[in-house]
């Protein structure tokens, strides 16, 4: 049986290590990246089942990463989970207006934004 292949992107090594440790314990295959540009190159070459990304990243933010993934036919169906310390309503409403289906996991609250019924 093939393992699910996950890509994690965060510019904080401690967050990457925590997510990597817990997800590999659950028997997922995990590839970590500190930089979203490197991650995007990898995702376009390798089969990926889920992308877990921070919002605030160097070189490209998590929303731009989502836009680029959704723009390409090869990657547009890959689900993206955004794990972020940003959790104010302005950011959430701004993201929703872009028509993205995103799951925000912030430090103080959780909210799912959907572009329609699942």
N, C-alpha and C positions, 0 to 999 in steps of 0.2 A: 504494500500500500504506500502510495506517495504521500509525503508530508506536505502540508500547506506551506507555501513559500511567502514569507513576510519580509518587507523592507521597512526599516525604522530609520527616520531622519530626525536628528536633534543635535544642536550645537553644544549641548551639555553632556559631557562624557558620563556623569553620574546617572543621568536619566537613561541614556543608551544602555548602560550596564544593567540597570534595574529592569528595564523592559526586556532586554535580551535574556537575562537570567530567568525571569519568570516565564517568558514565552517558550524558551527552549526546554524548560522543565515540563511544559505541557506538550512537548513533542512537535513543536513547529520548527521549520527551518528558517533561520533568521539571518538577515544581512543588514549590518549597521552602516550608517553614513553620518558624518558630521556636516557634510556639505550637500545641499539639494541638487546642485549641478551634477556632481558625481553620481548621486542616486538616480537622477533622471536618465543619465546615460546607461546605467546598469539596468534600470527597469525596461528601457526600450530594447535591450538585448536579451534579457532573461525573462522567463515566465515568472510572473509575480501574481500572487493571489490577493494580497492586501498590502496597502501602503499606510504606515502609521507615521505621521509627521507633526512636528511642532509648527506653530504659526509663524513665529518670529525667528528667522534664520538668516545667515549671511548670504549674500549674492542673489537670493531669490526667496521671497516669503512663501509660506505654505499655500496661500491662495493662488499665487502665480504658478506654483508647482501643480496644483489642481487644474488650473486652466490649460497648462501644457499637456497634462495627461489626458484630459477630456478632448483636446483638439486632435489627437492622433488616433486613427482607427485601431492601431495595434494596442493602445493602452486605455482607451476611453471607457472600457467596462470594468477596469480595476477599481474596486472600492477603496476609498480613502478615509482614514480616521484621523482627526486632528486632535492632538493632545496639547493643551496650551495653558499657560498661566493667565492668558488674556481671557476675560470672561464678562466684560461689561456689555450691556445691552446694545450700545452703538456698534460695536464690532460684530455682534451676532446679527443684527438687522442688516448691516452693510453686506455681510456675506450672503445672507438670504436673497438679497436683491440681485445677486449674480446668478441665481438659479442653480446653485450647487446643492447637492445632497451631502451634508456634512454632519458629523457627530462631534460635538465639542465636549471635551472633558476638561473643565477648569478646576482650579483649586477649591472654589467655594460653591459652585453650582454646576448642574449638568443640564444640558438642553439639547434636544435634537431638532435640527432644522431639515425640513424635507420639501422637495419640489412637487410633492404629490403623494398619494397613498402608496405604501410599499406593498 
